[in-house]
């Protein structure tokens, strides 16, 4: 009885073990010339379909230290690549799964595809870039493409195979050493996703030493004063996701954060000055441990947030125009336009590309020309980024210590040499305003002295007159006496 149970359980284990889904999406072929026919081909060598929602592709040139966006998350929205299927991204091919208006691929580039968690799934570089190891080849000529062979190495192929298996001749340049197990009917033919490739991958995985890993998901470009999303993911020895322990973040700007893995949802951090910051993440499986079990780091470049309200309409059509004057795409999700008691919030995933503008209709925002004078742009943290018409304070003119100026008019002397006008101006400039204060003081002293002098004079005159009235001399008539008879 026990033997039968064991056999049944073993059968169930083997059945499900053989049908465990394995998804392996890789970059399979790239063409950069001619410009109007560029494409990137993805291939799913796994045995289950992969939902590409949230995935994106980045590129970096030889002369740049940072990656820029090539294919955005919006382009991959609701896109799925089936098992053993291809997905074509192109600028000029109408039958492509994703058709782009702008598709910048040049000589000496590196491109990488990232999943929804921000992890690098695959990458390839060509030309003079030397920092991607085996994922490197030379620049293809016009009409040729960069192709992955069955060994997973890159070659230059003269036959383009967009949306189909890759065929690479043994005479092609940069061709890796060919496996003797190739199809004898088609010598020199390499089929992407063939069994030999899977065998090589299996051997690599067997010899790989299991270890705990952690990975940072973040934007490589951030804006000054704007919150930037960060999240982390830790996996165990069997690549299982870990939910215990803690993370320690060091953002490179003097700020840090410690958080439990169970609470480690996406959060934001704000950089307040432009520059490049090395963000370090450490994972501790034991919350009280002193030594990290895994770590990861990324470099975040912080640039000024030159985003403004560039124009508005009139009373007939009060539109609001927002312009991104930076060299990078900006996520304006949850940004708001505010005026007085009114506000309008931009919806989730509002991406404004570099040097582009977005025009919002008053039928959407609800604003009118009456809101013009107090209109401002506010970021997701509620901080004002731009005032359309900031208040202007009137200039104050302060008048202090203004003394009267006395002008003396002197009759000109006909014999006096004429003085040039320029000299007169110079003399006026050299005049000392303190002279006027001195003259005013002298005049005041003179007036006081005059009053004292007049007072003394009047007193003296009054004294002399009073004395003369008290002493009266006898006159000649006093010697006569009149007698009555």
TIZA-503575 format. One record per residue (C-alpha): residue number from 0; residue in one letter; x, y, z. Coordinates in nm, 4 decimals. Each point is the difference from the previous one (the first is absolute). Example, Ala and Ser with C-alpha at 12.3 -4.5 7.8 and 13.67 -1.06 7.14 Angstrom:
2
ATOM  lumdren  lomar         u         v         w
ATOM        0      A    1.2300   -0.4500    0.7800
ATOM        1      S    0.1370    0.3440   -0.0660
This chain:
485
ATOM  lumdren  lomar         u         v         w
ATOM        0      X    0.0000    0.0000    0.0000
ATOM        1      X    0.2744    0.2360    0.0953
ATOM        2      X    0.1887   -0.0770   -0.3204
ATOM        3      X   -0.3046    0.0918   -0.2109
ATOM        4      X   -0.0390    0.3346    0.1807
ATOM        5      X    0.3667    0.0756   -0.0522
ATOM        6      X   -0.0253   -0.0828   -0.3701
ATOM        7      X   -0.3065    0.2196   -0.0432
ATOM        8      X    0.1643    0.2921    0.1774
ATOM        9      X    0.3159   -0.0446   -0.2043
ATOM       10      X   -0.2054   -0.0031   -0.3199
ATOM       11      X   -0.1815    0.3172    0.0993
ATOM       12      X    0.3305    0.1691    0.0853
ATOM       13      X    0.1578   -0.0998   -0.3303
ATOM       14      X   -0.3080    0.1089   -0.1946
ATOM       15      X   -0.0155    0.3435    0.1514
ATOM       16      X    0.3785    0.0332    0.0086
ATOM       17      X    0.0156   -0.0489   -0.3745
ATOM       18      X   -0.2629    0.2648   -0.0554
ATOM       19      X    0.1352    0.2769    0.2158
ATOM       20      X   -0.0309    0.3159   -0.2043
ATOM       21      X    0.3266    0.1670   -0.0946
ATOM       22      X   -0.0044    0.3412   -0.1658
ATOM       23      X    0.3194    0.1234   -0.1687
ATOM       24      X   -0.0382    0.3167   -0.2096
ATOM       25      X    0.3175    0.1136   -0.1800
ATOM       26      X    0.1060    0.2575   -0.2575
ATOM       27      X    0.0425   -0.2144   -0.3104
ATOM       28      X    0.0766    0.2330   -0.2924
ATOM       29      X    0.0732    0.3709   -0.0523
ATOM       30      X    0.0326    0.2072   -0.3173
ATOM       31      X    0.1242    0.3605    0.0112
ATOM       32      X    0.0388    0.0800   -0.3745
ATOM       33      X   -0.1792    0.1219   -0.2023
ATOM       34      X   -0.1650    0.2507    0.2339
ATOM       35      X   -0.3513   -0.0436   -0.1367
ATOM       36      X    0.0137   -0.3768    0.0496
ATOM       37      X    0.1480   -0.0365    0.3491
ATOM       38      X   -0.1372   -0.2712    0.2239
ATOM       39      X    0.0513   -0.1975    0.3208
ATOM       40      X   -0.1223   -0.3573    0.0189
ATOM       41      X   -0.0820   -0.1745    0.3303
ATOM       42      X   -0.0312   -0.3782    0.0350
ATOM       43      X   -0.1627   -0.2096    0.2751
ATOM       44      X    0.1956   -0.3235    0.0347
ATOM       45      X   -0.2020   -0.1072    0.3028
ATOM       46      X   -0.3008   -0.2322    0.0064
ATOM       47      X   -0.2599    0.2563    0.1106
ATOM       48      X   -0.1298    0.3338   -0.1227
ATOM       49      X    0.1407    0.3142    0.1617
ATOM       50      X   -0.2001    0.3148    0.0728
ATOM       51      X    0.2270    0.2937   -0.0917
ATOM       52      X   -0.2091    0.2648    0.1758
ATOM       53      X    0.2341    0.2221    0.1992
ATOM       54      X    0.3095   -0.1056   -0.1974
ATOM       55      X    0.2215    0.2545   -0.1769
ATOM       56      X    0.3191    0.0300   -0.2071
ATOM       57      X    0.2842    0.2459    0.0636
ATOM       58      X    0.2979    0.1065   -0.2081
ATOM       59      X    0.3377    0.1596    0.0678
ATOM       60      X    0.2521    0.1449   -0.2427
ATOM       61      X    0.3775   -0.0189    0.0142
ATOM       62      X    0.0320    0.3566    0.1297
ATOM       63      X   -0.2633   -0.0277    0.2739
ATOM       64      X    0.0137   -0.1390    0.3517
ATOM       65      X   -0.3753   -0.0434    0.0416
ATOM       66      X   -0.2799   -0.1832   -0.1751
ATOM       67      X   -0.2877    0.1781   -0.1692
ATOM       68      X   -0.3426   -0.1291   -0.0967
ATOM       69      X   -0.0321   -0.1761   -0.3360
ATOM       70      X   -0.3250   -0.1993    0.0281
ATOM       71      X   -0.2214    0.1148    0.2880
ATOM       72      X   -0.2351   -0.1890    0.2296
ATOM       73      X   -0.2897    0.1568   -0.1878
ATOM       74      X    0.1142   -0.1749   -0.3203
ATOM       75      X    0.0015   -0.3393    0.1782
ATOM       76      X   -0.3392    0.0511    0.1636
ATOM       77      X   -0.2178   -0.3130   -0.0439
ATOM       78      X    0.2605   -0.1621   -0.2280
ATOM       79      X    0.0566   -0.3775    0.0337
ATOM       80      X    0.2627   -0.2234   -0.1626
ATOM       81      X   -0.0898   -0.3666   -0.0284
ATOM       82      X    0.2246   -0.2997    0.0570
ATOM       83      X    0.2389   -0.0397   -0.2950
ATOM       84      X   -0.1367    0.3198   -0.1537
ATOM       85      X    0.1563    0.3276   -0.1139
ATOM       86      X   -0.0929    0.3611    0.0643
ATOM       87      X    0.1183    0.2648   -0.2469
ATOM       88      X    0.0613    0.3661    0.0880
ATOM       89      X    0.0621    0.2256   -0.2979
ATOM       90      X   -0.0046    0.3535   -0.1326
ATOM       91      X   -0.0934   -0.0690   -0.3596
ATOM       92      X   -0.1463   -0.3521   -0.0207
ATOM       93      X   -0.3781    0.0176   -0.0072
ATOM       94      X   -0.0361   -0.3661    0.1046
ATOM       95      X    0.1990    0.0518    0.3238
ATOM       96      X   -0.1643   -0.0722    0.3336
ATOM       97      X    0.1138    0.3389    0.1319
ATOM       98      X    0.0430    0.2865   -0.2499
ATOM       99      X    0.1889    0.3065    0.1259
ATOM      100      X    0.0164    0.3504   -0.1434
ATOM      101      X    0.3454    0.0589    0.1488
ATOM      102      X    0.2508   -0.2832    0.0202
ATOM      103      X    0.3573    0.1110    0.0684
ATOM      104      X    0.2598   -0.2705   -0.0661
ATOM      105      X    0.3509    0.0951   -0.1137
ATOM      106      X    0.3499   -0.1418   -0.0159
ATOM      107      X    0.1612   -0.0868    0.3353
ATOM      108      X   -0.3145   -0.0547    0.2053
ATOM      109      X   -0.1039   -0.2265    0.2846
ATOM      110      X   -0.3653   -0.0903    0.0509
ATOM      111      X   -0.1566   -0.1885    0.2890
ATOM      112      X   -0.3503   -0.1274    0.0663
ATOM      113      X   -0.1427    0.0174    0.3513
ATOM      114      X   -0.3010   -0.1762    0.1505
ATOM      115      X   -0.2781    0.1579    0.2055
ATOM      116      X    0.2170   -0.0243    0.3131
ATOM      117      X    0.2792    0.1967   -0.1655
ATOM      118      X    0.2316   -0.3000   -0.0288
ATOM      119      X    0.2257   -0.0302   -0.3057
ATOM      120      X   -0.1258   -0.2989   -0.2010
ATOM      121      X    0.2415    0.0194   -0.2935
ATOM      122      X    0.2384    0.2421   -0.1720
ATOM      123      X    0.2163    0.0367   -0.3091
ATOM      124      X    0.2583    0.2545   -0.1128
ATOM      125      X    0.1913    0.0678   -0.3178
ATOM      126      X    0.2780    0.2277   -0.1192
ATOM      127      X    0.2475    0.1565    0.2423
ATOM      128      X   -0.1866   -0.0738    0.3234
ATOM      129      X    0.1937   -0.2593    0.1982
ATOM      130      X   -0.1906   -0.0487    0.3237
ATOM      131      X   -0.2510   -0.2706   -0.0842
ATOM      132      X    0.2233   -0.3086   -0.0238
ATOM      133      X   -0.1147   -0.2706   -0.2379
ATOM      134      X   -0.3041    0.2061   -0.1020
ATOM      135      X    0.2131    0.1999   -0.2447
ATOM      136      X    0.0602    0.0102   -0.3732
ATOM      137      X    0.1307    0.2415   -0.2608
ATOM      138      X   -0.2015    0.2613   -0.1867
ATOM      139      X   -0.2166   -0.1576   -0.2721
ATOM      140      X    0.0113    0.1338   -0.3545
ATOM      141      X   -0.3110    0.1396   -0.1643
ATOM      142      X   -0.2464   -0.2774   -0.0760
ATOM      143      X    0.1547   -0.2347    0.2592
ATOM      144      X   -0.1220   -0.0758    0.3500
ATOM      145      X    0.1379   -0.1081    0.3363
ATOM      146      X   -0.1229   -0.3531    0.0713
ATOM      147      X    0.0215   -0.2444    0.2907
ATOM      148      X    0.1183   -0.3474   -0.0955
ATOM      149      X   -0.0872   -0.3326    0.1617
ATOM      150      X    0.2868    0.0382    0.2487
ATOM      151      X   -0.1474    0.3245    0.1231
ATOM      152      X    0.2850    0.2028   -0.1526
ATOM      153      X   -0.0393    0.2921   -0.2388
ATOM      154      X    0.0901    0.0015   -0.3684
ATOM      155      X   -0.0448    0.2225   -0.3048
ATOM      156      X   -0.2554   -0.1473   -0.2383
ATOM      157      X   -0.0393    0.0923   -0.3667
ATOM      158      X   -0.3490   -0.1531   -0.0150
ATOM      159      X   -0.2646    0.1941    0.1959
ATOM      160      X   -0.2550   -0.2150    0.1849
ATOM      161      X   -0.2432    0.2383    0.1788
ATOM      162      X   -0.2682   -0.2068    0.1750
ATOM      163      X    0.1645   -0.3313   -0.0975
ATOM      164      X    0.2911   -0.2342    0.0859
ATOM      165      X    0.3516    0.1389   -0.0363
ATOM      166      X    0.2288   -0.1344   -0.2748
ATOM      167      X    0.3698    0.0778    0.0273
ATOM      168      X    0.2662   -0.1075   -0.2499
ATOM      169      X    0.3286   -0.1481    0.1212
ATOM      170      X    0.1751    0.2690   -0.2048
ATOM      171      X   -0.1627    0.2830    0.1941
ATOM      172      X    0.2192    0.2180    0.2183
ATOM      173      X    0.0091   -0.0344    0.3786
ATOM      174      X   -0.1482   -0.3493   -0.0264
ATOM      175      X    0.0517   -0.2109    0.3112
ATOM      176      X    0.1472   -0.3517   -0.0117
ATOM      177      X   -0.2691   -0.2237   -0.1496
ATOM      178      X   -0.1308   -0.3053    0.1809
ATOM      179      X    0.0474   -0.3323   -0.1859
ATOM      180      X   -0.3577   -0.0798    0.0908
ATOM      181      X   -0.1454    0.2382   -0.2613
ATOM      182      X   -0.2557   -0.1196   -0.2488
ATOM      183      X    0.2006   -0.2024   -0.2594
ATOM      184      X   -0.2538    0.0871   -0.2706
ATOM      185      X    0.0552    0.3695    0.0562
ATOM      186      X    0.3685    0.0563    0.0839
ATOM      187      X    0.0713    0.3371    0.1485
ATOM      188      X   -0.3678    0.0551    0.0896
ATOM      189      X   -0.0728    0.1108    0.3549
ATOM      190      X   -0.3543   -0.0016    0.1336
ATOM      191      X   -0.0742    0.2231    0.2990
ATOM      192      X   -0.1504   -0.1897    0.2908
ATOM      193      X    0.1184   -0.3413   -0.1223
ATOM      194      X    0.0513   -0.2913    0.2374
ATOM      195      X    0.3795    0.0405   -0.0069
ATOM      196      X   -0.0397    0.3514    0.1358
ATOM      197      X   -0.2241   -0.1220    0.2796
ATOM      198      X    0.2563   -0.2721    0.0830
ATOM      199      X    0.2767    0.2571    0.0281
ATOM      200      X   -0.2200    0.2122    0.2249
ATOM      201      X   -0.0781   -0.3031    0.2164
ATOM      202      X    0.3684   -0.0807    0.0450
ATOM      203      X    0.0681    0.3579    0.1004
ATOM      204      X   -0.2742   -0.0076    0.2603
ATOM      205      X    0.1239   -0.3288    0.1469
ATOM      206      X    0.3502    0.1344    0.0543
ATOM      207      X   -0.1233    0.3339    0.1386
ATOM      208      X    0.0363    0.0303    0.3770
ATOM      209      X   -0.3416    0.0780    0.1563
ATOM      210      X   -0.0109    0.3224    0.1963
ATOM      211      X   -0.2368    0.2573    0.1372
ATOM      212      X   -0.0525    0.2969   -0.2303
ATOM      213      X   -0.1589    0.3401    0.0336
ATOM      214      X   -0.0847    0.2505   -0.2691
ATOM      215      X   -0.0873    0.3712   -0.0100
ATOM      216      X   -0.2794    0.1294   -0.2196
ATOM      217      X    0.0319    0.3741   -0.0627
ATOM      218      X    0.0170    0.2658   -0.2690
ATOM      219      X    0.3555    0.0833   -0.1005
ATOM      220      X   -0.1000    0.3627   -0.0608
ATOM      221      X   -0.1669    0.2062    0.2735
ATOM      222      X   -0.0946    0.3660    0.0303
ATOM      223      X    0.0998    0.2431    0.2732
ATOM      224      X   -0.2750    0.0381    0.2606
ATOM      225      X   -0.2187   -0.2705   -0.1547
ATOM      226      X   -0.0681   -0.3379    0.1690
ATOM      227      X    0.1634   -0.3010   -0.1678
ATOM      228      X   -0.1429   -0.3521    0.0321
ATOM      229      X    0.2158   -0.2730    0.1548
ATOM      230      X   -0.0728   -0.3669    0.0705
ATOM      231      X    0.2007   -0.3148    0.0689
ATOM      232      X   -0.0302   -0.3708   -0.0624
ATOM      233      X    0.1878   -0.2779    0.1843
ATOM      234      X    0.0186   -0.3619   -0.1213
ATOM      235      X    0.1301   -0.3088    0.1776
ATOM      236      X    0.2244   -0.2908   -0.0974
ATOM      237      X   -0.2697   -0.1531   -0.2216
ATOM      238      X   -0.0918    0.3366   -0.1505
ATOM      239      X   -0.3069    0.0175    0.2231
ATOM      240      X   -0.1138    0.3417    0.1180
ATOM      241      X    0.0863    0.0809    0.3611
ATOM      242      X   -0.2428    0.1732    0.2367
ATOM      243      X    0.1951    0.0033    0.3265
ATOM      244      X    0.2922    0.2057    0.1258
ATOM      245      X    0.0707    0.3669   -0.0688
ATOM      246      X    0.1363    0.2425   -0.2590
ATOM      247      X    0.2401    0.2837    0.0685
ATOM      248      X    0.0064    0.2826   -0.2551
ATOM      249      X    0.2743    0.2591   -0.0348
ATOM      250      X   -0.0993    0.2635   -0.2562
ATOM      251      X    0.3428    0.1591   -0.0277
ATOM      252      X   -0.1227    0.3476    0.0983
ATOM      253      X    0.0323   -0.0413    0.3759
ATOM      254      X   -0.3411   -0.1618    0.0405
ATOM      255      X   -0.0695   -0.3671    0.0743
ATOM      256      X   -0.2947   -0.2298    0.0695
ATOM      257      X   -0.0457   -0.3322    0.1806
ATOM      258      X   -0.3119   -0.1976   -0.0779
ATOM      259      X   -0.1342   -0.3510    0.0571
ATOM      260      X   -0.0234   -0.2145   -0.3108
ATOM      261      X   -0.3637   -0.0775    0.0832
ATOM      262      X   -0.0731    0.3750   -0.0133
ATOM      263      X    0.2261    0.0724   -0.2960
ATOM      264      X   -0.2580    0.1349   -0.2405
ATOM      265      X    0.1013    0.2632   -0.2529
ATOM      266      X    0.0947    0.3284    0.1639
ATOM      267      X    0.1456    0.3329   -0.1101
ATOM      268      X    0.3125    0.1980    0.0770
ATOM      269      X    0.0695    0.3627   -0.0932
ATOM      270      X    0.3382    0.1385   -0.1016
ATOM      271      X    0.0336    0.3740    0.0581
ATOM      272      X    0.3125    0.0759   -0.2028
ATOM      273      X    0.1211   -0.0920   -0.3480
ATOM      274      X    0.2764   -0.2585   -0.0348
ATOM      275      X    0.0644   -0.3742   -0.0134
ATOM      276      X   -0.0846   -0.2088    0.3076
ATOM      277      X    0.1062   -0.3588    0.0697
ATOM      278      X   -0.3030   -0.1720    0.1561
ATOM      279      X    0.0961   -0.3109    0.2001
ATOM      280      X   -0.2380   -0.2751    0.1144
ATOM      281      X    0.0902   -0.2680    0.2566
ATOM      282      X   -0.2162   -0.3017    0.0830
ATOM      283      X    0.0141   -0.1698    0.3421
ATOM      284      X   -0.1798   -0.3349    0.0196
ATOM      285      X    0.0083    0.0232    0.3803
ATOM      286      X   -0.1463    0.3310    0.1170
ATOM      287      X    0.2550    0.0261    0.2828
ATOM      288      X    0.3012   -0.1052   -0.2054
ATOM      289      X    0.2978    0.2349   -0.0391
ATOM      290      X    0.1303   -0.1393   -0.3306
ATOM      291      X   -0.2060    0.0266   -0.3209
ATOM      292      X   -0.0829   -0.3155   -0.1946
ATOM      293      X   -0.0250    0.1826   -0.3344
ATOM      294      X    0.0371    0.3501   -0.1391
ATOM      295      X   -0.0621    0.2028   -0.3144
ATOM      296      X    0.0713    0.3535   -0.1160
ATOM      297      X   -0.1027    0.2392   -0.2753
ATOM      298      X    0.1101    0.3484   -0.1021
ATOM      299      X   -0.2804    0.2544   -0.0197
ATOM      300      X    0.0613    0.3179   -0.1948
ATOM      301      X   -0.1953    0.2975    0.1362
ATOM      302      X   -0.0667    0.2926   -0.2357
ATOM      303      X   -0.1855    0.3329    0.0450
ATOM      304      X   -0.3771   -0.0256   -0.0514
ATOM      305      X   -0.0440    0.2623   -0.2700
ATOM      306      X   -0.3737   -0.0560   -0.0533
ATOM      307      X   -0.2268    0.3011   -0.0297
ATOM      308      X   -0.3328    0.1450   -0.1077
ATOM      309      X    0.1218    0.1371   -0.3316
ATOM      310      X   -0.3223    0.1542   -0.1290
ATOM      311      X   -0.3702    0.0496    0.0713
ATOM      312      X   -0.2992    0.0942   -0.2102
ATOM      313      X   -0.2463    0.2903    0.0112
ATOM      314      X   -0.3618    0.0455    0.1042
ATOM      315      X   -0.1179   -0.1878   -0.3109
ATOM      316      X    0.2202   -0.3069    0.0547
ATOM      317      X    0.1925   -0.0043    0.3276
ATOM      318      X    0.2304   -0.2946   -0.0701
ATOM      319      X    0.3052   -0.0718    0.2173
ATOM      320      X    0.3278   -0.1067   -0.1635
ATOM      321      X    0.2651   -0.1895    0.2014
ATOM      322      X    0.3519   -0.0309   -0.1460
ATOM      323      X    0.2868   -0.2362    0.0906
ATOM      324      X    0.3241    0.1887   -0.0621
ATOM      325      X    0.2224   -0.2824    0.1304
ATOM      326      X    0.1854   -0.2639   -0.2022
ATOM      327      X   -0.1981   -0.2840    0.1596
ATOM      328      X   -0.3542   -0.1302    0.0149
ATOM      329      X   -0.1927    0.1130    0.3086
ATOM      330      X   -0.2752   -0.1892    0.1809
ATOM      331      X   -0.2650    0.2590    0.0906
ATOM      332      X   -0.2329   -0.2506    0.1665
ATOM      333      X   -0.2008    0.1657    0.2792
ATOM      334      X    0.1354    0.3457   -0.0823
ATOM      335      X   -0.2599    0.2758    0.0330
ATOM      336      X   -0.0966    0.3356   -0.1413
ATOM      337      X   -0.1259    0.2247    0.2791
ATOM      338      X   -0.1644    0.3425   -0.0077
ATOM      339      X   -0.1843    0.1476    0.2948
ATOM      340      X   -0.2378   -0.2656    0.1260
ATOM      341      X    0.0130   -0.2044   -0.3218
ATOM      342      X    0.2331   -0.2871   -0.0850
ATOM      343      X    0.0485   -0.2555   -0.2777
ATOM      344      X    0.2112   -0.3156    0.0480
ATOM      345      X    0.1751   -0.1690   -0.2921
ATOM      346      X   -0.0843   -0.3731   -0.0269
ATOM      347      X    0.2321   -0.2921    0.0686
ATOM      348      X    0.2712   -0.0718   -0.2615
ATOM      349      X    0.0024    0.3513   -0.1460
ATOM      350      X    0.3434   -0.0052   -0.1655
ATOM      351      X    0.1326    0.3213   -0.1556
ATOM      352      X    0.2907   -0.0664   -0.2343
ATOM      353      X    0.3093    0.2201   -0.0215
ATOM      354      X   -0.0530    0.3385   -0.1721
ATOM      355      X   -0.3691   -0.0793   -0.0460
ATOM      356      X   -0.3178    0.1695    0.1207
ATOM      357      X   -0.3456   -0.1036    0.1069
ATOM      358      X   -0.3015    0.2283   -0.0541
ATOM      359      X   -0.2948   -0.0386    0.2371
ATOM      360      X   -0.3442    0.1190   -0.1076
ATOM      361      X   -0.2184    0.2072    0.2376
ATOM      362      X   -0.2709   -0.2594   -0.0612
ATOM      363      X    0.2254   -0.2476    0.1830
ATOM      364      X    0.1600    0.2226    0.2658
ATOM      365      X   -0.3042    0.2184    0.0774
ATOM      366      X    0.2163    0.3151    0.0104
ATOM      367      X   -0.0933    0.3370   -0.1502
ATOM      368      X    0.1883    0.3206   -0.0758
ATOM      369      X   -0.0935    0.1200    0.3502
ATOM      370      X    0.2446   -0.2595    0.1381
ATOM      371      X    0.2934    0.1346   -0.1993
ATOM      372      X    0.1550    0.2284    0.2626
ATOM      373      X    0.0277   -0.2713    0.2686
ATOM      374      X    0.0728   -0.3027   -0.2185
ATOM      375      X    0.2838   -0.2262    0.1149
ATOM      376      X    0.1416   -0.3485   -0.0627
ATOM      377      X    0.0342   -0.2305    0.3030
ATOM      378      X    0.1859   -0.3341    0.0119
ATOM      379      X   -0.1203   -0.3263    0.1561
ATOM      380      X    0.1347    0.1064    0.3411
ATOM      381      X   -0.2064    0.3174   -0.0020
ATOM      382      X    0.2983    0.2302   -0.0594
ATOM      383      X   -0.0339    0.2883   -0.2437
ATOM      384      X    0.2212   -0.0568   -0.3036
ATOM      385      X   -0.1014    0.3052   -0.2054
ATOM      386      X   -0.2096    0.3149    0.0459
ATOM      387      X   -0.1366    0.1271   -0.3291
ATOM      388      X   -0.0309    0.3589    0.1238
ATOM      389      X    0.1834    0.0431    0.3293
ATOM      390      X   -0.1039    0.3097    0.1975
ATOM      391      X    0.2078    0.3077   -0.0777
ATOM      392      X    0.0540    0.2418    0.2899
ATOM      393      X    0.0135    0.3746   -0.0873
ATOM      394      X    0.3414    0.1574    0.0367
ATOM      395      X    0.0435    0.2239    0.3056
ATOM      396      X    0.1846    0.3304   -0.0413
ATOM      397      X    0.1636    0.1185    0.3211
ATOM      398      X    0.0853    0.3731    0.0306
ATOM      399      X    0.2375    0.0850    0.2795
ATOM      400      X    0.2093    0.3036    0.1044
ATOM      401      X   -0.1012    0.2216   -0.2868
ATOM      402      X    0.1443    0.3466    0.0686
ATOM      403      X   -0.0999    0.3169   -0.1833
ATOM      404      X    0.2420    0.1086   -0.2648
ATOM      405      X    0.0880    0.3646   -0.0316
ATOM      406      X    0.0883    0.1210   -0.3428
ATOM      407      X    0.2040    0.3178   -0.0282
ATOM      408      X   -0.0367    0.1931   -0.3224
ATOM      409      X    0.3108    0.1971   -0.0862
ATOM      410      X    0.0103    0.2503   -0.2787
ATOM      411      X    0.2365   -0.1266   -0.2652
ATOM      412      X    0.3214    0.1849   -0.0538
ATOM      413      X    0.0548    0.0765   -0.3629
ATOM      414      X    0.3708   -0.0304    0.0554
ATOM      415      X   -0.0272   -0.3414    0.1671
ATOM      416      X    0.0994   -0.3024   -0.2031
ATOM      417      X   -0.2976   -0.2152   -0.0960
ATOM      418      X   -0.0223   -0.3278    0.1986
ATOM      419      X   -0.0891   -0.3136   -0.2016
ATOM      420      X   -0.3331   -0.1624    0.0758
ATOM      421      X    0.1733   -0.3310    0.0846
ATOM      422      X    0.1903    0.1732    0.2781
ATOM      423      X   -0.3204    0.1371    0.1424
ATOM      424      X   -0.1457   -0.3456    0.0169
ATOM      425      X    0.3123   -0.1290    0.1703
ATOM      426      X   -0.0166    0.2759    0.2574
ATOM      427      X   -0.3620   -0.0816    0.0705
ATOM      428      X    0.0878   -0.3622    0.0592
ATOM      429      X    0.2866    0.0916    0.2299
ATOM      430      X   -0.2199    0.2167    0.2187
ATOM      431      X   -0.0322   -0.1234    0.3573
ATOM      432      X   -0.3576   -0.0202    0.1337
ATOM      433      X    0.1380    0.0566    0.3506
ATOM      434      X    0.0738    0.3622   -0.0997
ATOM      435      X   -0.3730    0.0709   -0.0005
ATOM      436      X   -0.0301   -0.1265    0.3565
ATOM      437      X    0.2914    0.2248    0.1094
ATOM      438      X   -0.1604    0.3046   -0.1664
ATOM      439      X   -0.3303   -0.0713    0.1705
ATOM      440      X    0.1742   -0.0172    0.3385
ATOM      441      X    0.1860    0.3265   -0.0612
ATOM      442      X   -0.3238    0.1754   -0.1009
ATOM      443      X   -0.1651   -0.1158    0.3217
ATOM      444      X    0.2845    0.1399    0.2136
ATOM      445      X   -0.0116    0.3276   -0.1931
ATOM      446      X   -0.3735    0.0397    0.0634
ATOM      447      X    0.0389   -0.0652    0.3749
ATOM      448      X    0.2792    0.2557    0.0198
ATOM      449      X   -0.2103    0.2572   -0.1814
ATOM      450      X   -0.2891   -0.0469    0.2418
ATOM      451      X    0.2319    0.0428    0.2973
ATOM      452      X    0.1476    0.3174   -0.1521
ATOM      453      X   -0.3435    0.1517   -0.0640
ATOM      454      X   -0.1104   -0.0840    0.3559
ATOM      455      X    0.3047    0.1677    0.1523
ATOM      456      X   -0.0405    0.3087   -0.2185
ATOM      457      X   -0.3670    0.0437    0.0892
ATOM      458      X    0.0765   -0.0319    0.3734
ATOM      459      X    0.2727    0.2650   -0.0186
ATOM      460      X   -0.2263    0.2478   -0.1800
ATOM      461      X   -0.2768   -0.0461    0.2550
ATOM      462      X    0.2424    0.0582    0.2914
ATOM      463      X    0.1363    0.3294   -0.1409
ATOM      464      X   -0.3492    0.1360   -0.0673
ATOM      465      X   -0.1216   -0.0731    0.3519
ATOM      466      X    0.2973    0.1870    0.1535
ATOM      467      X   -0.0611    0.3088   -0.2068
ATOM      468      X   -0.3573    0.0236    0.1303
ATOM      469      X    0.1088    0.0080    0.3697
ATOM      470      X    0.2525    0.2975   -0.0349
ATOM      471      X   -0.1791    0.3220   -0.1213
ATOM      472      X    0.2164    0.3269   -0.0069
ATOM      473      X   -0.1382    0.3364    0.1105
ATOM      474      X   -0.1131    0.2308   -0.2743
ATOM      475      X    0.0361    0.3801   -0.0341
ATOM      476      X   -0.3604    0.0687    0.1086
ATOM      477      X    0.0571   -0.1208    0.3540
ATOM      478      X    0.1586    0.3327    0.1069
ATOM      479      X   -0.3272    0.1931   -0.0273
ATOM      480      X   -0.2822    0.0182    0.2571
ATOM      481      X   -0.3515    0.1345   -0.0722
ATOM      482      X   -0.1517    0.2203    0.2695
ATOM      483      X   -0.3733    0.0747    0.0182
ATOM      484      X   -0.1065    0.3467    0.0833
